[in-house]
Amino acid sequence: MDTKQLPLRKCVACNGMFEKDKLFRLVRLSDGIHLDLTYKLQGRGAYVCKNKSCIDLALKKKGFNRSLRQAVPTEVFDNLYMELENDR
């Protein structure tokens, strides 16, 4: 029986290619930007590694702003950091 390989996605901070379950996904919806833990929300998405250094770099380089074509509020980054702590 073959095991199905997960699709690869690019981190907006380090530009590394990883399986999508190793990354956090932010998605732009009509009512704002949300953290998508199910990876199934419809809308424009952007991915970042599940480590503090990549999240810090994405914030510094404005990688999410560029990928999502919209300014990302600081509450979203707060949610990312909180989820990172819960994930460990």
PEVEN-V819377 format. One record per backbone hydrogen bond with DSSP energy under -1.0 kcal/mol. NH is the residue of the N-H (numbers start at 0). CO is the residue of the C=O. If there is no record, write none. Layout:
BEGIN
NH:CO ; NH:CO
END
This chain:
BEGIN
8:17 ; 10:15 ; 11:46 ; 14:10 ; 17:8 ; 19:6 ; 21:18 ; 22:19 ; 23:47 ; 25:45 ; 26:33 ; 27:43 ; 28:31 ; 31:28 ; 33:26 ; 35:24 ; 45:25 ; 47:23 ; 49:21 ; 50:48 ; 54:50 ; 55:51 ; 56:52 ; 57:53 ; 58:54 ; 59:55 ; 60:56 ; 62:57 ; 65:61 ; 66:62 ; 67:63 ; 69:64 ; 77:73 ; 78:74 ; 79:75 ; 80:76 ; 81:77 ; 82:78 ; 83:79 ; 84:80 ; 85:81 ; 86:82
END
